[in-house]
Amino acid sequence: MVSKNQIKLITSLQQKKYRKQNQLFIAEGVKVIEELLHSSLELEQLFVTHPMFSEIPEHKKSVVTTAELNKISALTTANDCLALFKIPQDKEVNDSGLVVALDDIRDPGNLGTIIRLCDWFGIQQIVCSEQTVDVYNPKVVQATMGSIARVNVTYVDLERYLKKVSKTVFGTFMEGENIYKQALPQEGIIVLGNEANGISEKIENLVTQKISIPRFGDLQQTESLNVAMATAIVLSEFKRKES
């Protein structure tokens, strides 16, 4: 059973200010929760509609009805389980190797997918502008499919951060150099911009090498790629050069 106070708390965690206030975030679905349970993240409470996760102590687990789960779920159609995890303490930015920098990414699905891509390609660090969507937004967590536990996501004053780094700062632009013809290093910062406006002018001024993904279609009418799609192509090309 879920108490009224629990319902109030859990539903409030869909908003950033209450996640920050309570230092908790929501994860839903067996796959995501399993991944997080096998990470360093600390479980606060688990809600399930039928017996599962036998390794979790009974005092940390509550069996609820489907109707009760629907009341606390952030999804349109609730899964069989929902968990609350404690938000970990911020870690220092790890500048080694390749770092992905996100300039004002607003769509939770895009951020979640980018985190998952970084996990796939072995990118350990993402730095986000302070305007980028919160990594603990339930839709972001869902889209990461557990990769949130393996990639360090840090929010910074992106302009100040880029001014301090000594590495090459790559930026994705339509007018950039063809990425397939570049000698790409295994150290550097890769900046990706806002879904509608791309990389902002103040960040563009700090980019030292502009790159682009060329269009091959005969009509050449497609305006741009989705930022998560672009991330997949760019990371694949950087890592291909490594192998």
Phi and psi in degrees as GROMACS dihedral restraints (atoms count N, CA, C in turn):
[ dihedral_restraints ]
;  ai    aj    ak    al  type     phi  dphi    fc
    3     4     5     6     1  -108.0    20    10
    4     5     6     7     1   126.4    20    10
    6     7     8     9     1   -76.6    20    10
    7     8     9    10     1   164.1    20    10
    9    10    11    12     1   -61.5    20    10
   10    11    12    13     1   -38.1    20    10
   12    13    14    15     1   -66.1    20    10
   13    14    15    16     1   -37.1    20    10
   15    16    17    18     1   -66.6    20    10
   16    17    18    19     1   -42.5    20    10
   18    19    20    21     1   -60.1    20    10
   19    20    21    22     1   -45.0    20    10
   21    22    23    24     1   -62.1    20    10
   22    23    24    25     1   -43.9    20    10
   24    25    26    27     1   -64.0    20    10
   25    26    27    28     1   -51.1    20    10
   27    28    29    30     1   -64.9    20    10
   28    29    30    31     1   -43.6    20    10
   30    31    32    33     1   -66.5    20    10
   31    32    33    34     1   -30.9    20    10
   33    34    35    36     1   -67.2    20    10
   34    35    36    37     1   -24.9    20    10
   36    37    38    39     1   -71.3    20    10
   37    38    39    40     1    -3.6    20    10
   39    40    41    42     1   -74.2    20    10
   40    41    42    43     1   -12.3    20    10
   42    43    44    45     1  -107.6    20    10
   43    44    45    46     1   139.1    20    10
   45    46    47    48     1   -58.1    20    10
   46    47    48    49     1   -42.8    20    10
   48    49    50    51     1   -63.5    20    10
   49    50    51    52     1   -32.6    20    10
   51    52    53    54     1   -81.2    20    10
   52    53    54    55     1   -30.3    20    10
   54    55    56    57     1   -62.2    20    10
   55    56    57    58     1   -43.6    20    10
   57    58    59    60     1   -66.6    20    10
   58    59    60    61     1   -41.8    20    10
   60    61    62    63     1   -64.4    20    10
   61    62    63    64     1   -41.3    20    10
   63    64    65    66     1   -97.0    20    10
   64    65    66    67     1    -8.8    20    10
   66    67    68    69     1    54.7    20    10
   67    68    69    70     1    44.0    20    10
   69    70    71    72     1  -136.0    20    10
   70    71    72    73     1   152.3    20    10
   72    73    74    75     1  -139.8    20    10
   73    74    75    76     1   162.2    20    10
   75    76    77    78     1   -99.0    20    10
   76    77    78    79     1   140.4    20    10
   78    79    80    81     1  -131.8    20    10
   79    80    81    82     1   140.3    20    10
   81    82    83    84     1  -132.0    20    10
   82    83    84    85     1   147.5    20    10
   84    85    86    87     1    96.0    20    10
   85    86    87    88     1   145.3    20    10
   87    88    89    90     1   -59.6    20    10
   88    89    90    91     1   -47.7    20    10
   90    91    92    93     1   -59.7    20    10
   91    92    93    94     1   -49.9    20    10
   93    94    95    96     1   -63.6    20    10
   94    95    96    97     1   -47.8    20    10
   96    97    98    99     1   -63.9    20    10
   97    98    99   100     1   -42.3    20    10
   99   100   101   102     1   -57.3    20    10
  100   101   102   103     1   -45.3    20    10
  102   103   104   105     1   -60.5    20    10
  103   104   105   106     1   -44.0    20    10
  105   106   107   108     1   -71.7    20    10
  106   107   108   109     1   -33.2    20    10
  108   109   110   111     1   -65.7    20    10
  109   110   111   112     1   -27.6    20    10
  111   112   113   114     1   -93.7    20    10
  112   113   114   115     1    14.5    20    10
  114   115   116   117     1  -109.6    20    10
  115   116   117   118     1  -172.0    20    10
  117   118   119   120     1   -82.7    20    10
  118   119   120   121     1    -3.4    20    10
  120   121   122   123     1   -68.1    20    10
  121   122   123   124     1   147.1    20    10
  123   124   125   126     1  -100.4    20    10
  124   125   126   127     1   124.3    20    10
  126   127   128   129     1   -74.4    20    10
  127   128   129   130     1   131.8    20    10
  129   130   131   132     1   -93.4    20    10
  130   131   132   133     1   -50.7    20    10
  132   133   134   135     1  -160.2    20    10
  133   134   135   136     1   146.0    20    10
  135   136   137   138     1  -123.5    20    10
  136   137   138   139     1   135.1    20    10
  138   139   140   141     1  -119.8    20    10
  139   140   141   142     1   125.8    20    10
  141   142   143   144     1  -132.2    20    10
  142   143   144   145     1   151.4    20    10
  144   145   146   147     1   -93.3    20    10
  145   146   147   148     1   -11.9    20    10
  147   148   149   150     1  -156.0    20    10
  148   149   150   151     1   163.4    20    10
  150   151   152   153     1   -56.5    20    10
  151   152   153   154     1   124.1    20    10
  153   154   155   156     1  -163.0    20    10
  154   155   156   157     1   170.7    20    10
  156   157   158   159     1    53.1    20    10
  157   158   159   160     1    57.8    20    10
  159   160   161   162     1   -61.4    20    10
  160   161   162   163     1   -20.7    20    10
  162   163   164   165     1   -76.1    20    10
  163   164   165   166     1   -11.6    20    10
  165   166   167   168     1   -85.9    20    10
  166   167   168   169     1   129.7    20    10
  168   169   170   171     1   -57.2    20    10
  169   170   171   172     1   146.6    20    10
  171   172   173   174     1   -59.7    20    10
  172   173   174   175     1   -33.2    20    10
  174   175   176   177     1   -71.7    20    10
  175   176   177   178     1   -12.9    20    10
  177   178   179   180     1   -99.9    20    10
  178   179   180   181     1     0.7    20    10
  180   181   182   183     1  -130.9    20    10
  181   182   183   184     1   134.6    20    10
  183   184   185   186     1  -125.5    20    10
  184   185   186   187     1   130.7    20    10
  186   187   188   189     1   -88.5    20    10
  187   188   189   190     1   126.0    20    10
  189   190   191   192     1  -128.1    20    10
  190   191   192   193     1   164.9    20    10
  192   193   194   195     1   -81.9    20    10
  193   194   195   196     1   164.2    20    10
  195   196   197   198     1   -61.4    20    10
  196   197   198   199     1   -37.9    20    10
  198   199   200   201     1   -63.1    20    10
  199   200   201   202     1   -41.3    20    10
  201   202   203   204     1   -66.5    20    10
  202   203   204   205     1   -40.1    20    10
  204   205   206   207     1   -64.6    20    10
  205   206   207   208     1   -37.9    20    10
  207   208   209   210     1   -61.0    20    10
  208   209   210   211     1   -32.5    20    10
  210   211   212   213     1   -68.3    20    10
  211   212   213   214     1   -30.3    20    10
  213   214   215   216     1  -104.0    20    10
  214   215   216   217     1    -9.9    20    10
  216   217   218   219     1   -74.0    20    10
  217   218   219   220     1   146.7    20    10
  219   220   221   222     1   -92.2    20    10
  220   221   222   223     1    -3.9    20    10
  222   223   224   225     1   -92.8    20    10
  223   224   225   226     1   154.8    20    10
  225   226   227   228     1   -63.0    20    10
  226   227   228   229     1   -43.2    20    10
  228   229   230   231     1  -120.1    20    10
  229   230   231   232     1   115.7    20    10
  231   232   233   234     1   -68.0    20    10
  232   233   234   235     1   150.2    20    10
  234   235   236   237     1   -81.6    20    10
  235   236   237   238     1  -165.2    20    10
  237   238   239   240     1   -88.7    20    10
  238   239   240   241     1    -5.5    20    10
  240   241   242   243     1  -156.0    20    10
  241   242   243   244     1   152.8    20    10
  243   244   245   246     1  -143.0    20    10
  244   245   246   247     1   139.2    20    10
  246   247   248   249     1  -130.2    20    10
  247   248   249   250     1   149.3    20    10
  249   250   251   252     1  -107.4    20    10
  250   251   252   253     1   128.4    20    10
  252   253   254   255     1  -119.8    20    10
  253   254   255   256     1   151.1    20    10
  255   256   257   258     1   -77.7    20    10
  256   257   258   259     1   136.2    20    10
  258   259   260   261     1   -71.1    20    10
  259   260   261   262     1   123.9    20    10
  261   262   263   264     1   -72.8    20    10
  262   263   264   265     1   162.1    20    10
  264   265   266   267     1   -66.3    20    10
  265   266   267   268     1   146.2    20    10
  267   268   269   270     1   -61.5    20    10
  268   269   270   271     1   140.3    20    10
  270   271   272   273     1  -102.4    20    10
  271   272   273   274     1   158.0    20    10
  273   274   275   276     1   -67.7    20    10
  274   275   276   277     1   150.1    20    10
  276   277   278   279     1   -66.8    20    10
  277   278   279   280     1   129.9    20    10
  279   280   281   282     1   -97.9    20    10
  280   281   282   283     1   106.2    20    10
  282   283   284   285     1   -85.9    20    10
  283   284   285   286     1     1.1    20    10
  285   286   287   288     1   -73.2    20    10
  286   287   288   289     1   148.5    20    10
  288   289   290   291     1    67.5    20    10
  289   290   291   292     1  -143.9    20    10
  291   292   293   294     1   -92.4    20    10
  292   293   294   295     1   138.6    20    10
  294   295   296   297     1  -123.4    20    10
  295   296   297   298     1   134.6    20    10
  297   298   299   300     1   -96.6    20    10
  298   299   300   301     1   129.6    20    10
  300   301   302   303     1  -115.5    20    10
  301   302   303   304     1   129.8    20    10
  303   304   305   306     1  -112.5    20    10
  304   305   306   307     1   121.3    20    10
  306   307   308   309     1  -101.1    20    10
  307   308   309   310     1    91.8    20    10
  309   310   311   312     1    67.6    20    10
  310   311   312   313     1    48.3    20    10
  312   313   314   315     1   -78.1    20    10
  313   314   315   316     1   124.9    20    10
  315   316   317   318     1  -106.8    20    10
  316   317   318   319     1   -25.3    20    10
  318   319   320   321     1   -83.7    20    10
  319   320   321   322     1   121.9    20    10
  321   322   323   324     1   -58.6    20    10
  322   323   324   325     1   -38.6    20    10
  324   325   326   327     1   -63.3    20    10
  325   326   327   328     1   -38.5    20    10
  327   328   329   330     1   -65.0    20    10
  328   329   330   331     1   -46.0    20    10
  330   331   332   333     1   -62.8    20    10
  331   332   333   334     1   -45.0    20    10
  333   334   335   336     1   -59.4    20    10
  334   335   336   337     1   -42.8    20    10
  336   337   338   339     1   -66.8    20    10
  337   338   339   340     1   -39.0    20    10
  339   340   341   342     1   -63.9    20    10
  340   341   342   343     1   -40.2    20    10
  342   343   344   345     1   -61.7    20    10
  343   344   345   346     1   -42.7    20    10
  345   346   347   348     1   -64.3    20    10
  346   347   348   349     1   -40.4    20    10
  348   349   350   351     1   -64.2    20    10
  349   350   351   352     1   -42.3    20    10
  351   352   353   354     1   -61.4    20    10
  352   353   354   355     1   -40.4    20    10
  354   355   356   357     1   -60.7    20    10
  355   356   357   358     1   -44.6    20    10
  357   358   359   360     1   -62.4    20    10
  358   359   360   361     1   -42.9    20    10
  360   361   362   363     1   -92.5    20    10
  361   362   363   364     1     8.4    20    10
  363   364   365   366     1    75.6    20    10
  364   365   366   367     1    24.9    20    10
  366   367   368   369     1   -89.0    20    10
  367   368   369   370     1   118.5    20    10
  369   370   371   372     1   -91.1    20    10
  370   371   372   373     1   -15.8    20    10
  372   373   374   375     1  -131.4    20    10
  373   374   375   376     1   129.3    20    10
  375   376   377   378     1  -119.8    20    10
  376   377   378   379     1   130.5    20    10
  378   379   380   381     1  -111.2    20    10
  379   380   381   382     1   132.3    20    10
  381   382   383   384     1  -116.4    20    10
  382   383   384   385     1   143.3    20    10
  384   385   386   387     1   -64.3    20    10
  385   386   387   388     1   157.8    20    10
  387   388   389   390     1   -66.6    20    10
  388   389   390   391     1   -16.0    20    10
  390   391   392   393     1   -89.1    20    10
  391   392   393   394     1    -8.9    20    10
  393   394   395   396     1   -68.2    20    10
  394   395   396   397     1   145.6    20    10
  396   397   398   399     1   -53.5    20    10
  397   398   399   400     1   146.7    20    10
  399   400   401   402     1   -65.8    20    10
  400   401   402   403     1   131.5    20    10
  402   403   404   405     1   -63.0    20    10
  403   404   405   406     1   -23.5    20    10
  405   406   407   408     1   -96.8    20    10
  406   407   408   409     1     9.0    20    10
  408   409   410   411     1   -56.0    20    10
  409   410   411   412     1   132.7    20    10
  411   412   413   414     1   -53.4    20    10
  412   413   414   415     1   -35.5    20    10
  414   415   416   417     1   -71.2    20    10
  415   416   417   418     1   -32.6    20    10
  417   418   419   420     1   -66.8    20    10
  418   419   420   421     1   -49.8    20    10
  420   421   422   423     1   -55.6    20    10
  421   422   423   424     1   -45.0    20    10
  423   424   425   426     1   -61.3    20    10
  424   425   426   427     1   -43.9    20    10
  426   427   428   429     1   -69.5    20    10
  427   428   429   430     1   -23.9    20    10
  429   430   431   432     1   -73.9    20    10
  430   431   432   433     1   -20.7    20    10
  432   433   434   435     1    53.0    20    10
  433   434   435   436     1    36.0    20    10
  435   436   437   438     1   100.4    20    10
  436   437   438   439     1   -14.1    20    10
  438   439   440   441     1   -65.8    20    10
  439   440   441   442     1   -17.4    20    10
  441   442   443   444     1   -56.8    20    10
  442   443   444   445     1   -25.4    20    10
  444   445   446   447     1   -80.5    20    10
  445   446   447   448     1   -12.3    20    10
  447   448   449   450     1  -117.0    20    10
  448   449   450   451     1    -4.6    20    10
  450   451   452   453     1  -120.6    20    10
  451   452   453   454     1   128.6    20    10
  453   454   455   456     1   -82.3    20    10
  454   455   456   457     1   117.9    20    10
  456   457   458   459     1  -111.3    20    10
  457   458   459   460     1   120.3    20    10
  459   460   461   462     1  -125.2    20    10
  460   461   462   463     1   138.4    20    10
  462   463   464   465     1  -100.4    20    10
  463   464   465   466     1   128.7    20    10
  465   466   467   468     1  -139.7    20    10
  466   467   468   469     1   168.1    20    10
  468   469   470   471     1   -75.7    20    10
  469   470   471   472     1   101.1    20    10
  471   472   473   474     1   -63.0    20    10
  472   473   474   475     1   -37.3    20    10
  474   475   476   477     1   -62.7    20    10
  475   476   477   478     1   -46.4    20    10
  477   478   479   480     1   -64.3    20    10
  478   479   480   481     1   -40.9    20    10
  480   481   482   483     1   -61.5    20    10
  481   482   483   484     1   -47.5    20    10
  483   484   485   486     1   -67.7    20    10
  484   485   486   487     1   -28.3    20    10
  486   487   488   489     1   -68.1    20    10
  487   488   489   490     1   -25.5    20    10
  489   490   491   492     1   -89.6    20    10
  490   491   492   493     1   -24.2    20    10
  492   493   494   495     1   -74.0    20    10
  493   494   495   496     1   149.3    20    10
  495   496   497   498     1  -102.0    20    10
  496   497   498   499     1    -4.4    20    10
  498   499   500   501     1   -80.3    20    10
  499   500   501   502     1   164.9    20    10
  501   502   503   504     1   -65.7    20    10
  502   503   504   505     1   133.9    20    10
  504   505   506   507     1  -105.7    20    10
  505   506   507   508     1   111.7    20    10
  507   508   509   510     1   -92.5    20    10
  508   509   510   511     1   142.0    20    10
  510   511   512   513     1  -133.5    20    10
  511   512   513   514     1   142.5    20    10
  513   514   515   516     1   -91.4    20    10
  514   515   516   517     1   120.0    20    10
  516   517   518   519     1  -138.9    20    10
  517   518   519   520     1   150.0    20    10
  519   520   521   522     1   -61.0    20    10
  520   521   522   523     1   -34.1    20    10
  522   523   524   525     1   -94.9    20    10
  523   524   525   526     1    11.8    20    10
  525   526   527   528     1   -74.3    20    10
  526   527   528   529     1   176.0    20    10
  528   529   530   531     1   -74.6    20    10
  529   530   531   532     1   142.8    20    10
  531   532   533   534     1   -53.9    20    10
  532   533   534   535     1   117.2    20    10
  534   535   536   537     1   -62.3    20    10
  535   536   537   538     1   -28.2    20    10
  537   538   539   540     1   -75.1    20    10
  538   539   540   541     1    -9.6    20    10
  540   541   542   543     1  -111.9    20    10
  541   542   543   544     1     9.8    20    10
  543   544   545   546     1  -100.5    20    10
  544   545   546   547     1   148.1    20    10
  546   547   548   549     1   -85.9    20    10
  547   548   549   550     1   104.7    20    10
  549   550   551   552     1   -97.8    20    10
  550   551   552   553     1   127.8    20    10
  552   553   554   555     1   -80.4    20    10
  553   554   555   556     1   170.4    20    10
  555   556   557   558     1  -100.4    20    10
  556   557   558   559     1    10.4    20    10
  558   559   560   561     1  -129.5    20    10
  559   560   561   562     1   133.8    20    10
  561   562   563   564     1   158.2    20    10
  562   563   564   565     1   172.6    20    10
  564   565   566   567     1  -111.6    20    10
  565   566   567   568     1   129.1    20    10
  567   568   569   570     1  -109.9    20    10
  568   569   570   571     1   113.0    20    10
  570   571   572   573     1   -97.1    20    10
  571   572   573   574     1   131.7    20    10
  573   574   575   576     1  -123.5    20    10
  574   575   576   577     1   141.9    20    10
  576   577   578   579     1  -106.7    20    10
  577   578   579   580     1  -179.6    20    10
  579   580   581   582     1   -55.8    20    10
  580   581   582   583     1   146.1    20    10
  582   583   584   585     1   -56.4    20    10
  583   584   585   586     1   -40.2    20    10
  585   586   587   588     1   -94.9    20    10
  586   587   588   589     1   -35.1    20    10
  588   589   590   591     1  -113.6    20    10
  589   590   591   592     1    -4.0    20    10
  591   592   593   594     1    71.3    20    10
  592   593   594   595     1  -154.3    20    10
  594   595   596   597     1   -77.4    20    10
  595   596   597   598     1   132.2    20    10
  597   598   599   600     1   -67.6    20    10
  598   599   600   601     1   159.4    20    10
  600   601   602   603     1   -61.0    20    10
  601   602   603   604     1   -41.1    20    10
  603   604   605   606     1   -67.0    20    10
  604   605   606   607     1   -31.5    20    10
  606   607   608   609     1   -80.4    20    10
  607   608   609   610     1   -36.5    20    10
  609   610   611   612     1   -56.2    20    10
  610   611   612   613     1   -37.4    20    10
  612   613   614   615     1   -64.2    20    10
  613   614   615   616     1   -17.4    20    10
  615   616   617   618     1  -101.6    20    10
  616   617   618   619     1    -3.7    20    10
  618   619   620   621     1   -75.9    20    10
  619   620   621   622     1   130.2    20    10
  621   622   623   624     1   -98.8    20    10
  622   623   624   625     1   -18.1    20    10
  624   625   626   627     1  -145.3    20    10
  625   626   627   628     1   115.4    20    10
  627   628   629   630     1   -88.2    20    10
  628   629   630   631     1   130.9    20    10
  630   631   632   633     1  -124.9    20    10
  631   632   633   634     1   157.7    20    10
  633   634   635   636     1  -142.8    20    10
  634   635   636   637     1   157.2    20    10
  636   637   638   639     1  -100.0    20    10
  637   638   639   640     1   111.4    20    10
  639   640   641   642     1   -67.9    20    10
  640   641   642   643     1   150.3    20    10
  642   643   644   645     1   -88.6    20    10
  643   644   645   646     1   138.4    20    10
  645   646   647   648     1  -111.7    20    10
  646   647   648   649     1    -8.6    20    10
  648   649   650   651     1   -65.4    20    10
  649   650   651   652     1   146.8    20    10
  651   652   653   654     1   -61.7    20    10
  652   653   654   655     1   -37.4    20    10
  654   655   656   657     1   -81.5    20    10
  655   656   657   658     1   -24.0    20    10
  657   658   659   660     1    54.3    20    10
  658   659   660   661     1    40.9    20    10
  660   661   662   663     1  -106.2    20    10
  661   662   663   664     1   -12.1    20    10
  663   664   665   666     1   -67.3    20    10
  664   665   666   667     1   124.4    20    10
  666   667   668   669     1   -69.5    20    10
  667   668   669   670     1   -45.5    20    10
  669   670   671   672     1  -164.3    20    10
  670   671   672   673     1   169.1    20    10
  672   673   674   675     1   -97.1    20    10
  673   674   675   676     1   150.1    20    10
  675   676   677   678     1   -55.4    20    10
  676   677   678   679     1   141.3    20    10
  678   679   680   681     1   -61.7    20    10
  679   680   681   682     1   -34.4    20    10
  681   682   683   684     1   -69.4    20    10
  682   683   684   685     1   -38.8    20    10
  684   685   686   687     1   -61.8    20    10
  685   686   687   688     1   -45.3    20    10
  687   688   689   690     1   -60.9    20    10
  688   689   690   691     1   -40.1    20    10
  690   691   692   693     1   -59.9    20    10
  691   692   693   694     1   -43.8    20    10
  693   694   695   696     1   -59.8    20    10
  694   695   696   697     1   -44.9    20    10
  696   697   698   699     1   -67.1    20    10
  697   698   699   700     1   -45.5    20    10
  699   700   701   702     1   -64.2    20    10
  700   701   702   703     1   -47.1    20    10
  702   703   704   705     1   -64.9    20    10
  703   704   705   706     1   -38.1    20    10
  705   706   707   708     1   -61.3    20    10
  706   707   708   709     1   -40.9    20    10
  708   709   710   711     1   -70.4    20    10
  709   710   711   712     1   -41.1    20    10
  711   712   713   714     1   -60.9    20    10
  712   713   714   715     1   -43.6    20    10
  714   715   716   717     1   -75.1    20    10
  715   716   717   718     1   -28.9    20    10
  717   718   719   720     1   -63.2    20    10
  718   719   720   721     1   -36.8    20    10
  720   721   722   723     1   -66.4    20    10
  721   722   723   724     1   -24.7    20    10
  723   724   725   726     1   -76.9    20    10
  724   725   726   727     1   -33.5    20    10
